[in-house]
Amino acid sequence: MITTDDLDNLRHMLGVSQRNRRGYRNYFVAGSDDVASMERLRAAGFAVKNDRYALSADPCYHATIEGAKAVGLRL
């Protein structure tokens, strides 16, 4: 089940805020506390895991079109 915190993480992943309603990025490098949230988003079809992204040892996730729509972005 997706939580409010998960949706907040999805907004953060996309760079969506009150100041920037259109978003400006699409990635989230998940530290240990956020991996469970990202995996819930992935299970719901709102995010995908990118195993090729090597910015750090932490896993990286990207929002799907469905995820972007879930936080109100129009594509």
Summary of the structure (lengths in Angstrom):
residues: 75
radius of gyration: 11.4
end to end distance: 24.7
largest distance: 32.2
contacts: 196
relative contact order: 0.25
helix: 35%
strand: 13%
